[in-house]
């Protein structure tokens, strides 16, 4: 039987960062040092999942496409509706590929990964989360927003960058973290209680994984621990004698990203690993799970493909004021533009133009002209989601309705043909040079607005930035 494992992977961190030191000055409590990632006003777990999945598919072995999609989050954009279908549509996956939500808890991401690995065809496992809490709370400061995606399958599907060596799990019912439906914040039992339970469960799952893989503890080169209890991770590492093999989490710069944390830490470890390394991912959430993988020679080849690494994305962020972050999360109601709010999107219209709306597929006429959006007479599709372009002109509109005004519109000329008036995102129009004629942009899947509980998803353009090229405040 062919080995199973990871064919490719991708991670996504939002552009904006909140300096935790700003929290106490406003909320009177909380805060701390370092930064956390903050999803933009036009981002949710669906859009971030799309961003991570696009990277995973772009780096996949040639010709490999997923036969199923598994989407995990604690903060779904919809309830009583499958969120994975929007991810499926934005990625333009085959209609025969099933799309399933595995939501509700951090551990759901582990279940999604196990389901994907057990499938008979390549599977795309996507996890995303937006972590929030009341102003001044520990969750607000320690949380982070982000997404990760793993394309998994067998060696028969293509070269694996990491083979699965073993799993270990330990499950026990106890009250640690919870949130009832309809609440916007989670509650946590005393931290020492969870730390004690996770220590015993983590050790048991660790021993089971090593036994299943026929490994000695010293043969594991690198260990990452995904947990909302940093002290539990340190205590477990000490009890297992991991020493410097316990890789630090991203709490100082990103925060705890919930359901995305296991995939994000694994992606970060793979970014830095060499072929032949054994990596263990420990997840402490409503029990303990340990995944052990071994990197292969294909990882070196994968590293030569253009990929926004986790460290690169950490270095590319820009600040967001605390007040604006509160407004984006709905904790600080602000005066909207005095313009009519948009009507709810039409389900029928969206269904008729799905390739354009979700997949950004334009048209090409008989004379080769690219039409955006496509014309009825076009007989060729022109996928534009991966296209880059140049800003021909732009305007800053302070009167149009937006969840976070002002709106920056640009006319973009795409490489290879096609012109599109499109909204820009992840920009600060008040910062000189952040938006400029001649600037290079790429496309990103975002949420335009929400009306009557319906999210209107479409594509925006954002500047092409290199690591460390952060913008100004939002």
C-alpha positions as CSV (number, residue, x, y, z in Angstrom):
1,X,0.0,0.0,0.0
2,X,1.4,3.4,-1.0
3,X,2.4,5.8,1.7
4,X,0.0,8.6,2.5
5,X,0.9,12.1,3.5
6,X,1.1,15.7,2.4
7,X,1.4,16.6,-1.3
8,X,1.5,20.4,-0.8
9,X,0.6,23.0,1.8
10,X,-0.2,26.6,2.1
11,X,-0.8,29.2,4.9
12,X,-2.4,32.6,5.0
13,X,-2.0,35.4,7.6
14,X,-4.1,38.6,7.2
15,X,-2.2,41.8,6.4
16,X,-3.2,43.7,9.5
17,X,-1.5,43.5,12.9
18,X,-2.7,44.8,16.3
19,X,-0.1,46.0,18.7
20,X,-1.2,44.5,22.0
21,X,0.1,47.4,24.0
22,X,-2.8,49.6,22.6
23,X,-5.4,47.5,24.3
24,X,-4.9,48.5,27.9
25,X,-4.9,52.2,27.1
26,X,-8.5,51.9,25.7
27,X,-10.0,48.9,27.5
28,X,-8.3,49.6,30.9
29,X,-7.1,46.0,31.1
30,X,-5.6,43.2,29.0
31,X,-3.1,43.8,26.3
32,X,0.5,42.8,26.7
33,X,3.5,42.8,24.4
34,X,3.9,41.7,20.7
35,X,1.3,41.7,18.0
36,X,-1.6,39.6,16.8
37,X,-3.0,39.1,13.3
38,X,-6.4,40.8,12.6
39,X,-8.6,39.7,9.7
40,X,-9.7,42.7,7.6
41,X,-13.3,44.0,7.6
42,X,-13.7,42.2,4.2
43,X,-12.3,38.9,5.5
44,X,-13.9,35.9,7.2
45,X,-12.9,32.3,7.7
46,X,-14.2,31.4,4.2
47,X,-12.0,34.1,2.4
48,X,-8.9,33.2,4.4
49,X,-9.5,29.5,3.7
50,X,-9.6,30.3,0.0
51,X,-6.3,32.2,0.3
52,X,-4.5,29.4,2.0
53,X,-6.0,26.8,-0.4
54,X,-4.9,28.7,-3.4
55,X,-1.3,28.5,-2.3
56,X,-1.6,24.8,-1.6
57,X,-3.0,24.1,-5.0
58,X,-0.5,26.4,-6.8
59,X,2.4,24.4,-5.2
60,X,0.8,21.0,-5.8
61,X,2.4,18.4,-8.1
62,X,1.4,18.9,-11.7
63,X,-2.1,17.6,-12.5
64,X,-3.1,16.7,-9.0
65,X,-6.6,18.0,-8.1
66,X,-8.5,17.2,-5.0
67,X,-11.4,14.8,-5.0
68,X,-12.8,16.2,-1.8
69,X,-12.6,19.4,0.3
70,X,-12.8,19.4,4.1
71,X,-13.2,22.8,5.8
72,X,-12.8,23.3,9.5
73,X,-13.4,26.4,11.6
74,X,-14.7,27.5,15.0
75,X,-16.1,30.7,13.4
76,X,-18.1,29.8,10.3
77,X,-19.5,32.5,8.1
78,X,-22.8,30.6,7.9
79,X,-24.7,28.1,10.0
80,X,-27.3,25.8,8.4
81,X,-25.4,26.3,5.1
82,X,-22.2,24.6,4.0
83,X,-19.3,27.1,3.9
84,X,-17.0,24.7,2.1
85,X,-19.1,25.1,-1.1
86,X,-18.0,28.8,-1.5
87,X,-14.3,27.7,-1.0
88,X,-15.0,25.0,-3.6
89,X,-16.4,27.6,-6.1
90,X,-13.6,30.1,-5.6
91,X,-11.0,27.4,-6.3
92,X,-13.0,26.1,-9.3
93,X,-12.8,22.5,-8.2
94,X,-14.5,19.7,-10.1
95,X,-18.3,19.5,-9.4
96,X,-17.7,15.8,-8.5
97,X,-15.4,16.8,-5.6
98,X,-17.5,16.8,-2.4
99,X,-17.2,19.8,-0.1
100,X,-17.9,19.3,3.6
101,X,-17.8,21.4,6.8
102,X,-16.2,20.0,9.9
103,X,-16.9,22.8,12.3
104,X,-17.5,23.9,15.9
105,X,-14.2,23.3,17.8
106,X,-10.4,23.5,17.4
107,X,-10.2,19.7,17.4
108,X,-12.5,19.6,14.3
109,X,-9.4,20.5,12.3
110,X,-7.8,17.3,13.4
111,X,-10.9,15.3,12.4
112,X,-10.9,17.0,9.0
113,X,-7.3,16.0,8.4
114,X,-7.9,12.4,9.4
115,X,-10.9,12.3,7.1
116,X,-8.9,13.7,4.2
117,X,-6.1,11.2,4.7
118,X,-8.6,8.4,4.8
119,X,-10.2,9.3,1.5
120,X,-9.4,7.3,-1.5
121,X,-8.4,10.3,-3.7
122,X,-6.4,13.5,-3.0
123,X,-8.2,15.7,-0.5
124,X,-7.8,19.4,0.3
125,X,-8.1,20.0,4.1
126,X,-8.6,23.7,4.9
127,X,-8.8,25.3,8.4
128,X,-9.4,28.9,9.2
129,X,-10.3,30.9,12.2
130,X,-11.1,34.4,13.5
131,X,-10.3,34.6,17.2
132,X,-12.1,37.2,19.2
133,X,-13.1,38.1,22.8
134,X,-14.5,40.9,24.8
135,X,-12.3,44.1,24.8
136,X,-9.5,43.7,27.3
137,X,-9.9,39.9,27.6
138,X,-7.1,37.4,27.4
139,X,-8.7,35.8,24.3
140,X,-8.7,39.1,22.5
141,X,-5.0,39.7,23.1
142,X,-3.7,36.1,22.8
143,X,-5.8,35.2,19.8
144,X,-4.9,35.5,16.1
145,X,-6.6,35.1,12.7
146,X,-5.3,32.9,10.0
147,X,-5.7,29.9,7.8
148,X,-3.9,26.8,6.6
149,X,-4.4,24.2,3.9
150,X,-3.0,20.8,3.3
151,X,-3.4,18.8,0.1
152,X,-3.1,15.2,1.2
153,X,-3.1,11.9,-0.7
154,X,-0.9,9.0,-1.4
155,X,2.5,8.5,-3.1
156,X,0.6,7.2,-6.1
157,X,-1.0,10.7,-6.6
158,X,2.4,12.5,-6.7
159,X,5.6,13.1,-4.7
160,X,4.8,13.6,-1.0
161,X,6.6,16.4,0.8
162,X,6.0,14.6,4.1
163,X,4.8,11.1,4.8
164,X,2.5,10.3,7.7
165,X,4.4,8.0,10.1
166,X,1.9,7.6,12.9
167,X,-1.1,9.0,14.8
168,X,-1.8,9.0,18.5
169,X,-4.9,10.2,20.2
170,X,-6.4,10.5,23.8
171,X,-9.9,11.6,24.4
172,X,-11.5,12.6,27.7
173,X,-14.6,14.7,28.4
174,X,-13.9,17.7,30.6
175,X,-14.9,21.3,30.6
176,X,-12.0,23.6,29.5
177,X,-13.3,26.1,26.8
178,X,-16.8,26.5,25.6
179,X,-19.2,28.9,23.9
180,X,-22.9,28.4,23.5
181,X,-24.6,29.1,20.1
182,X,-25.2,32.8,19.6
183,X,-22.5,34.0,21.9
184,X,-19.6,36.0,20.5
185,X,-17.0,35.0,23.1
186,X,-15.7,31.9,24.6
187,X,-15.4,31.1,28.3
188,X,-12.6,29.2,29.9
189,X,-12.3,27.2,33.1
190,X,-9.4,27.8,35.4
191,X,-6.2,27.5,33.4
192,X,-4.4,25.2,35.9
193,X,-7.2,22.7,35.5
194,X,-6.8,22.4,31.8
195,X,-3.0,22.4,32.0
196,X,-3.1,19.4,34.3
197,X,-5.5,17.4,32.1
198,X,-3.6,18.2,28.9
199,X,-0.4,17.2,30.4
200,X,-1.6,13.6,31.0
201,X,-3.5,13.4,27.8
202,X,-0.6,14.7,25.7
203,X,1.8,12.3,27.2
204,X,-0.5,9.4,26.5
205,X,-1.1,10.4,22.9
206,X,2.7,11.0,22.4
207,X,3.5,7.5,23.7
208,X,0.8,5.9,21.5
209,X,2.1,7.8,18.4
210,X,5.7,6.7,19.0
211,X,4.7,3.1,19.6
212,X,2.5,3.1,16.4
213,X,5.4,4.5,14.4
214,X,8.1,2.3,15.9
215,X,10.0,5.4,17.0
216,X,12.2,6.3,19.9
217,X,11.6,9.8,21.4
218,X,15.0,10.9,20.3
219,X,14.2,10.2,16.7
220,X,11.7,13.1,16.5
221,X,13.6,16.2,15.3
222,X,11.0,18.9,15.7
223,X,7.8,19.2,17.8
224,X,5.1,21.9,17.5
225,X,2.3,22.1,20.0
226,X,-1.1,23.7,19.0
227,X,-2.9,24.8,22.1
228,X,-4.6,27.8,23.7
229,X,-2.7,27.0,26.9
230,X,1.0,28.0,26.4
231,X,1.9,26.8,29.8
232,X,0.5,23.4,29.0
233,X,2.8,23.3,25.9
234,X,5.9,24.2,28.0
235,X,5.0,21.7,30.7
236,X,4.4,18.9,28.2
237,X,7.7,19.7,26.5
238,X,9.5,19.5,29.8
239,X,7.9,16.3,30.9
240,X,8.7,14.6,27.6
241,X,12.3,15.9,27.6
242,X,12.0,17.7,24.3
243,X,14.4,20.5,25.1
244,X,15.1,22.7,22.1
245,X,13.3,20.3,19.8
246,X,10.1,22.0,21.0
247,X,9.6,24.7,18.4
248,X,8.2,28.0,19.7
249,X,4.7,28.9,18.6
250,X,3.8,32.1,16.9
251,X,2.1,33.7,19.9
252,X,4.4,36.8,20.0
253,X,3.6,37.8,16.4
254,X,0.5,36.0,15.3
255,X,-1.4,34.7,18.3
256,X,-3.3,31.5,18.7
257,X,-5.2,30.8,15.5
258,X,-7.7,28.2,16.8
259,X,-8.7,25.6,14.2
260,X,-6.0,26.9,11.9
261,X,-3.2,26.5,14.5
262,X,-2.2,22.8,13.8
263,X,-1.9,23.4,10.0
264,X,-0.3,26.8,10.4
265,X,2.4,25.4,12.8
266,X,3.0,22.4,10.5
267,X,3.3,24.7,7.5
268,X,5.8,26.8,9.4
269,X,7.8,23.7,10.4
270,X,7.8,22.4,6.8
271,X,9.0,25.9,5.6
272,X,12.1,25.5,7.8
273,X,12.6,21.7,7.6
274,X,15.1,19.7,5.5
275,X,14.4,16.4,3.8
276,X,14.5,13.4,6.2
277,X,13.3,15.3,9.3
278,X,10.7,13.8,11.6
279,X,8.2,16.3,12.8
280,X,5.5,15.8,15.4
281,X,2.4,18.0,15.6
282,X,0.7,17.9,19.1
283,X,-2.8,19.3,19.4
284,X,-4.2,19.9,22.9
285,X,-7.9,20.6,22.5
286,X,-10.7,18.6,24.1
287,X,-8.2,15.8,24.4
288,X,-4.8,15.3,22.6
289,X,-3.8,14.3,19.2
290,X,-0.2,13.7,17.9
291,X,0.6,13.5,14.2
292,X,4.1,12.4,13.2
293,X,5.3,13.0,9.7
294,X,8.7,12.5,8.0
295,X,9.8,14.9,5.3
296,X,11.0,13.6,1.9
297,X,13.3,14.7,-0.9
298,X,10.3,16.3,-2.6
299,X,10.3,19.0,0.1
300,X,13.5,20.5,-1.4
301,X,11.9,20.7,-4.8
302,X,8.7,22.2,-3.3
303,X,10.8,24.8,-1.6
304,X,11.9,26.1,-4.9
305,X,8.4,27.0,-6.0
306,X,7.2,30.5,-5.3
307,X,5.3,30.3,-2.0
308,X,4.4,32.9,0.6
309,X,6.0,31.3,3.6
310,X,4.7,31.9,7.2
311,X,7.7,33.9,8.2
312,X,7.5,36.0,5.1
313,X,3.9,36.8,5.9
314,X,4.7,37.7,9.5
315,X,7.2,40.2,8.2
316,X,4.9,41.7,5.6
317,X,2.1,42.9,8.0
318,X,1.1,46.5,8.8
319,X,-0.6,48.0,11.9
320,X,-4.3,48.5,12.5
321,X,-5.5,50.9,15.2
322,X,-7.2,49.2,18.1
323,X,-10.4,51.3,17.6
324,X,-10.7,50.1,14.0
325,X,-10.1,46.5,15.0
326,X,-12.9,46.8,17.5
327,X,-15.2,48.3,14.8
328,X,-14.4,45.5,12.4
329,X,-15.4,42.9,15.1
330,X,-18.6,44.7,15.9
331,X,-17.5,45.7,19.5
332,X,-17.5,49.4,18.7
333,X,-20.4,50.7,16.6
334,X,-19.4,53.6,14.4
335,X,-21.3,55.9,12.2
336,X,-21.6,54.4,8.7
337,X,-21.5,56.5,5.5
338,X,-24.9,58.3,5.1
339,X,-25.8,56.3,2.1
340,X,-28.3,53.6,1.6
341,X,-27.0,50.2,2.6
342,X,-26.8,47.6,-0.2
343,X,-29.7,45.3,-1.0
344,X,-29.2,41.6,-0.3
345,X,-27.4,39.7,-3.1
346,X,-29.7,37.7,-5.5
347,X,-29.3,33.9,-5.2
348,X,-30.6,33.5,-8.8
349,X,-28.1,36.0,-10.2
350,X,-25.2,34.5,-8.3
351,X,-26.2,31.1,-9.6
352,X,-26.2,32.3,-13.2
353,X,-22.7,33.8,-12.9
354,X,-20.9,31.5,-10.6
355,X,-17.8,31.2,-12.7
356,X,-17.4,34.9,-12.8
357,X,-18.5,35.7,-9.2
358,X,-16.6,33.0,-7.4
359,X,-13.9,31.9,-9.8
360,X,-13.2,35.2,-11.6
361,X,-13.4,33.6,-15.0
362,X,-13.6,36.3,-17.7
363,X,-14.2,35.7,-21.4
364,X,-12.2,35.8,-24.6
365,X,-13.7,36.8,-27.9
366,X,-12.9,35.4,-31.3
367,X,-10.4,38.2,-31.8
368,X,-8.6,37.4,-28.6
369,X,-9.9,40.3,-26.6
370,X,-10.3,39.6,-22.9
371,X,-13.7,40.7,-21.5
372,X,-14.2,41.3,-17.8
373,X,-16.9,40.3,-17.0
374,X,-17.4,37.8,-19.9
375,X,-19.8,38.6,-22.7
376,X,-22.6,36.2,-23.6
377,X,-21.0,35.6,-27.0
378,X,-17.6,34.7,-25.6
379,X,-16.7,31.1,-26.4
380,X,-13.5,30.8,-24.3
381,X,-13.0,31.2,-20.6
382,X,-10.2,33.4,-19.3
383,X,-9.3,32.5,-15.6
384,X,-8.1,35.7,-13.9
385,X,-7.8,34.8,-10.2
386,X,-4.0,34.2,-10.6
387,X,-3.4,37.1,-12.9
388,X,-1.4,40.2,-11.9
389,X,-1.9,43.6,-13.2
390,X,-1.0,47.3,-13.1
391,X,-3.1,50.2,-11.7
392,X,-4.0,52.5,-14.6
393,X,-5.9,55.0,-12.4
394,X,-7.6,55.1,-9.0
395,X,-9.9,57.1,-6.9
396,X,-10.7,57.4,-3.2
397,X,-14.4,57.5,-2.5
398,X,-15.4,58.7,0.9
399,X,-19.2,58.7,0.1
400,X,-19.9,55.2,-1.2
401,X,-21.2,52.7,1.3
402,X,-18.5,50.5,2.9
403,X,-18.2,48.5,6.1
404,X,-14.9,50.4,6.5
405,X,-14.7,53.6,4.5
406,X,-13.2,55.1,2.4
407,X,-13.4,52.9,-0.6
408,X,-10.4,52.8,-3.0
409,X,-11.4,51.9,-6.6
410,X,-8.8,51.3,-9.3
411,X,-8.8,50.5,-13.0
412,X,-6.4,47.5,-13.4
413,X,-4.8,46.5,-16.7
414,X,-4.0,42.8,-16.4
415,X,-0.9,41.1,-17.9
416,X,-2.0,39.2,-21.0
417,X,-5.1,41.4,-21.6
418,X,-8.2,42.5,-19.8
419,X,-9.1,45.7,-17.9
420,X,-11.3,45.7,-14.8
421,X,-12.6,48.5,-12.4
422,X,-12.1,46.8,-9.0
423,X,-11.9,47.7,-5.3
424,X,-8.5,47.7,-3.7
425,X,-8.0,46.2,-0.2
426,X,-5.1,46.0,2.3
427,X,-4.2,49.6,1.4
428,X,-4.1,52.9,3.3
429,X,-4.9,55.8,0.9
430,X,-3.6,58.3,3.5
431,X,-0.1,56.9,3.4
432,X,2.0,58.3,0.6
433,X,2.9,55.7,-2.0
434,X,0.6,53.0,-0.7
435,X,-1.6,53.3,-3.7
436,X,-0.1,54.7,-6.9
437,X,-0.6,54.6,-10.6
438,X,1.7,52.0,-12.0
439,X,1.5,49.9,-8.8
440,X,1.4,46.2,-9.2
441,X,-1.6,44.2,-7.8
442,X,-2.8,40.7,-7.5
443,X,-6.3,39.3,-6.9
444,X,-7.8,38.1,-3.6
445,X,-11.2,36.6,-2.7
446,X,-13.0,38.8,-0.2
447,X,-16.4,39.7,1.2
448,X,-17.9,42.9,-0.3
449,X,-20.7,43.3,2.3
450,X,-23.3,41.3,4.2
451,X,-27.1,42.1,3.8
452,X,-30.0,40.2,5.3
453,X,-27.4,37.6,6.6
454,X,-26.1,36.9,3.0
455,X,-22.4,37.4,2.4
456,X,-21.6,38.9,-1.0
457,X,-18.3,37.4,-2.0
458,X,-16.2,38.6,-4.9
459,X,-12.7,39.5,-5.8
460,X,-10.6,42.5,-5.0
461,X,-7.1,43.6,-5.9
462,X,-4.3,44.1,-3.4
463,X,-0.7,45.4,-3.8
464,X,2.0,42.9,-4.6
465,X,4.3,43.2,-1.6
466,X,7.6,41.7,-0.7
467,X,8.5,40.5,2.8
468,X,9.0,43.4,5.2
469,X,7.1,45.8,2.9
470,X,4.4,46.8,5.3
471,X,2.0,49.6,4.7
472,X,0.7,52.2,7.1
473,X,-2.2,52.1,9.5
474,X,-5.6,51.0,8.1
